[in-house]
Amino acid sequence: MKLTAAQPRLDHESRIENDDHHAIRLWLRLLTCTNLVEQHLRARLRKQFDITLPRFDFMAQLEREPEGLTMGALSQRMMVSGGNISGIATQLEREGLISRSPVPSNRRAFCVTLTREGRARFAEMARAHEEWVAELLGHVSAPDCEQLMSTLKQIKMGVDHIAG
Protein backbone atom coordinates (compact mmCIF):
# COMPACT_ATOMS: atom_id res chain seq x y z
CA MET A 1 0.00 0.00 0.00
CA LYS A 2 1.43 3.37 -1.01
CA LEU A 3 1.22 6.17 1.52
CA THR A 4 -0.36 9.42 0.48
CA ALA A 5 -0.53 12.77 2.20
CA ALA A 6 -3.84 11.68 3.71
CA GLN A 7 -2.25 8.48 5.09
CA PRO A 8 0.72 9.43 7.25
CA ARG A 9 3.04 6.62 8.33
CA LEU A 10 2.36 5.71 11.93
CA ASP A 11 5.74 4.96 13.45
CA HIS A 12 7.78 6.00 16.49
CA GLU A 13 8.44 9.42 14.99
CA SER A 14 4.74 10.16 14.80
CA ARG A 15 4.91 10.70 18.59
CA ILE A 16 7.38 13.59 18.27
CA GLU A 17 6.20 16.95 19.55
CA ASN A 18 7.79 20.26 18.56
CA ASP A 19 8.90 20.93 22.12
CA ASP A 20 10.47 17.48 22.67
CA HIS A 21 14.13 17.46 23.67
CA HIS A 22 16.44 16.90 20.69
CA ALA A 23 17.62 13.64 22.30
CA ILE A 24 14.03 12.30 22.26
CA ARG A 25 13.61 13.28 18.60
CA LEU A 26 16.94 11.60 17.75
CA TRP A 27 16.02 8.44 19.65
CA LEU A 28 12.66 8.14 17.90
CA ARG A 29 14.27 8.72 14.47
CA LEU A 30 16.92 6.04 15.16
CA LEU A 31 14.28 3.61 16.38
CA THR A 32 12.03 4.25 13.38
CA CYS A 33 14.85 3.79 10.87
CA THR A 34 16.08 0.62 12.57
CA ASN A 35 12.60 -0.85 12.67
CA LEU A 36 11.90 -0.04 9.01
CA VAL A 37 15.12 -1.67 7.82
CA GLU A 38 14.67 -4.65 10.13
CA GLN A 39 11.06 -5.24 9.03
CA HIS A 40 12.17 -5.24 5.40
CA LEU A 41 15.04 -7.67 6.05
CA ARG A 42 12.84 -9.98 8.14
CA ALA A 43 10.23 -10.14 5.37
CA ARG A 44 12.80 -10.83 2.65
CA LEU A 45 14.57 -13.53 4.67
CA ARG A 46 11.25 -15.21 5.39
CA LYS A 47 10.04 -14.99 1.78
CA GLN A 48 13.25 -15.98 -0.01
CA PHE A 49 14.83 -18.39 2.47
CA ASP A 50 12.05 -19.33 4.92
CA ILE A 51 14.24 -18.28 7.83
CA THR A 52 13.84 -15.80 10.67
CA LEU A 53 16.20 -12.92 11.35
CA PRO A 54 17.28 -14.39 14.73
CA ARG A 55 18.20 -17.68 13.04
CA PHE A 56 20.11 -15.77 10.34
CA ASP A 57 21.94 -13.77 13.05
CA PHE A 58 22.76 -17.01 14.93
CA MET A 59 24.31 -18.48 11.79
CA ALA A 60 26.18 -15.21 11.10
CA GLN A 61 27.87 -15.43 14.50
CA LEU A 62 28.97 -19.00 13.77
CA GLU A 63 30.19 -18.10 10.28
CA ARG A 64 32.61 -15.61 11.88
CA GLU A 65 33.97 -18.31 14.22
CA PRO A 66 34.69 -21.49 12.22
CA GLU A 67 35.95 -23.27 15.36
CA GLY A 68 32.53 -22.71 16.91
CA LEU A 69 31.10 -20.91 19.90
CA THR A 70 29.58 -22.04 23.15
CA MET A 71 25.90 -21.46 23.71
CA GLY A 72 26.83 -18.89 26.38
CA ALA A 73 29.05 -16.96 23.96
CA LEU A 74 26.26 -16.97 21.36
CA SER A 75 23.83 -15.66 23.96
CA GLN A 76 26.19 -12.80 24.86
CA ARG A 77 26.96 -11.88 21.25
CA MET A 78 23.31 -11.86 20.25
CA MET A 79 22.24 -10.16 23.49
CA VAL A 80 19.43 -12.64 24.13
CA SER A 81 18.72 -15.22 26.81
CA GLY A 82 20.17 -18.70 26.84
CA GLY A 83 16.64 -20.06 26.38
CA ASN A 84 16.27 -18.17 23.11
CA ILE A 85 19.63 -19.48 21.91
CA SER A 86 18.73 -23.02 22.87
CA GLY A 87 15.47 -22.89 20.92
CA ILE A 88 17.16 -21.52 17.80
CA ALA A 89 19.95 -24.11 18.08
CA THR A 90 17.42 -26.95 18.32
CA GLN A 91 15.68 -25.79 15.14
CA LEU A 92 18.89 -25.30 13.18
CA GLU A 93 20.30 -28.63 14.37
CA ARG A 94 17.10 -30.40 13.33
CA GLU A 95 17.54 -28.92 9.84
CA GLY A 96 21.17 -30.07 9.66
CA LEU A 97 22.57 -26.52 9.55
CA ILE A 98 24.53 -26.66 12.82
CA SER A 99 26.04 -29.28 15.07
CA ARG A 100 26.46 -29.21 18.84
CA SER A 101 29.17 -31.08 20.69
CA PRO A 102 30.10 -31.15 24.37
CA VAL A 103 33.04 -29.01 25.49
CA PRO A 104 35.58 -31.47 26.96
CA SER A 105 36.61 -29.11 29.78
CA ASN A 106 33.00 -28.33 30.79
CA ARG A 107 30.36 -31.05 30.65
CA ARG A 108 27.53 -28.53 30.89
CA ALA A 109 28.68 -26.47 27.88
CA PHE A 110 28.21 -27.20 24.19
CA CYS A 111 30.22 -25.91 21.26
CA VAL A 112 28.11 -25.01 18.22
CA THR A 113 29.43 -24.98 14.66
CA LEU A 114 27.93 -24.64 11.21
CA THR A 115 27.74 -27.85 9.22
CA ARG A 116 28.93 -27.97 5.61
CA GLU A 117 25.30 -27.53 4.54
CA GLY A 118 24.89 -24.68 7.04
CA ARG A 119 27.92 -22.86 5.63
CA ALA A 120 26.64 -23.18 2.07
CA ARG A 121 23.14 -22.06 3.00
CA PHE A 122 24.43 -19.14 5.06
CA ALA A 123 26.73 -17.98 2.24
CA GLU A 124 23.72 -17.81 -0.10
CA MET A 125 21.64 -15.90 2.46
CA ALA A 126 24.50 -13.54 3.34
CA ARG A 127 24.96 -12.55 -0.32
CA ALA A 128 21.27 -11.72 -0.63
CA HIS A 129 21.23 -9.92 2.74
CA GLU A 130 24.16 -7.73 1.68
CA GLU A 131 22.37 -6.84 -1.57
CA TRP A 132 19.20 -5.91 0.34
CA VAL A 133 21.08 -3.70 2.80
CA ALA A 134 22.87 -1.98 -0.10
CA GLU A 135 19.50 -1.47 -1.79
CA LEU A 136 17.98 0.02 1.38
CA LEU A 137 20.89 2.23 2.43
CA GLY A 138 22.92 2.65 -0.74
CA HIS A 139 21.29 5.98 -1.57
CA VAL A 140 23.17 7.58 1.34
CA SER A 141 26.29 9.23 -0.08
CA ALA A 142 29.73 8.14 1.13
CA PRO A 143 30.40 11.49 2.88
CA ASP A 144 26.99 11.40 4.57
CA CYS A 145 27.61 7.81 5.60
CA GLU A 146 30.97 8.74 7.14
CA GLN A 147 29.36 11.64 9.03
CA LEU A 148 26.57 9.41 10.28
CA MET A 149 29.05 6.72 11.34
CA SER A 150 31.01 9.34 13.28
CA THR A 151 27.86 10.61 15.00
CA LEU A 152 26.73 7.08 15.84
CA LYS A 153 30.18 6.37 17.29
CA GLN A 154 29.69 9.36 19.61
CA ILE A 155 26.33 7.97 20.67
CA LYS A 156 27.76 4.50 21.27
CA MET A 157 30.69 5.84 23.31
CA GLY A 158 28.37 8.06 25.35
CA VAL A 159 26.00 5.22 26.12
CA ASP A 160 28.89 2.89 27.01
CA HIS A 161 30.32 5.54 29.34
CA ILE A 162 27.01 6.11 31.14
CA ALA A 163 25.96 2.46 31.23
CA GLY A 164 29.41 1.01 31.81
BELWO-V474431 format. One record per residue. SS is DSSP state (~ for helix, > for strand, _ for the rest). PHI is phi as a letter, one per 30 degrees, with the letter a starting at -180 (* if undefined). D_CENTER is the distance of its C-alpha to the mean C-alpha in Angstrom with 1 decimal. Layout:
# BELWO-V474431
SS,PHI,D_CENTER
SS,PHI,D_CENTER
This chain:
# BELWO-V474431
_,*,25.9
_,d,26.6
_,d,26.8
_,c,30.2
_,e,31.7
_,d,32.9
_,b,29.4
_,d,27.2
_,d,23.4
_,c,22.9
_,b,19.7
~,e,19.3
~,d,21.4
~,d,24.2
~,d,25.0
_,d,25.8
_,c,29.5
_,e,31.5
_,c,32.5
_,d,29.0
_,e,28.3
~,e,26.4
~,d,23.7
~,d,23.2
~,d,23.1
~,d,20.5
~,e,18.3
~,d,18.6
~,d,18.0
~,d,14.7
~,d,13.6
~,d,15.0
~,d,13.5
~,d,9.9
~,d,10.8
~,d,12.6
~,d,10.2
~,d,7.6
~,e,10.8
~,d,12.0
~,d,9.2
~,e,9.5
~,d,13.2
~,d,13.6
~,d,11.9
~,d,14.2
~,d,17.1
~,d,17.2
~,b,16.1
_,h,16.4
_,b,13.2
_,d,10.5
~,d,6.8
~,d,7.1
~,d,9.8
~,d,8.2
~,d,5.8
~,e,9.2
~,d,11.1
~,d,9.4
~,d,10.4
~,d,13.8
~,d,14.3
~,d,14.3
_,b,16.9
_,e,19.5
_,d,21.7
_,j,19.2
>,b,17.8
>,d,19.2
~,d,17.6
~,d,17.9
~,d,16.1
~,d,13.1
~,d,13.3
~,d,13.5
~,d,10.8
~,c,8.2
_,h,10.4
_,b,11.6
_,d,15.2
~,d,17.0
~,d,18.0
~,d,14.5
~,d,14.1
~,d,17.7
~,d,17.2
~,d,14.4
~,d,16.6
~,d,19.6
~,d,18.3
~,d,17.2
~,d,20.5
~,e,22.5
_,d,21.3
_,i,22.3
_,c,18.9
>,b,19.0
>,b,21.9
>,b,22.5
>,b,25.5
>,d,27.2
>,d,27.1
_,e,30.9
_,d,31.1
>,a,29.4
>,d,30.3
>,d,27.7
>,c,24.7
>,b,23.2
>,c,21.7
>,c,19.1
>,b,19.1
>,d,18.2
_,d,21.4
~,e,22.9
~,d,21.9
~,d,18.3
~,d,18.3
~,d,19.8
~,d,17.6
~,d,14.4
~,e,16.2
~,d,17.0
~,d,13.5
~,d,12.2
~,d,15.2
~,d,14.6
~,e,10.9
~,d,12.4
~,d,15.2
~,d,13.4
~,d,11.6
~,d,15.1
~,d,16.7
~,d,14.8
~,c,15.2
_,d,18.0
_,d,20.7
_,d,20.1
_,d,22.8
~,e,22.4
~,d,24.4
~,d,22.5
~,d,19.2
~,d,20.9
~,d,22.1
~,d,18.9
~,d,17.3
~,d,20.4
~,d,20.2
~,d,16.6
~,d,17.9
~,d,20.7
~,d,18.6
~,d,16.5
~,d,19.9
~,d,21.6
~,d,19.2
~,e,19.4
~,d,23.1
~,d,23.6
~,d,21.4
_,d,22.3
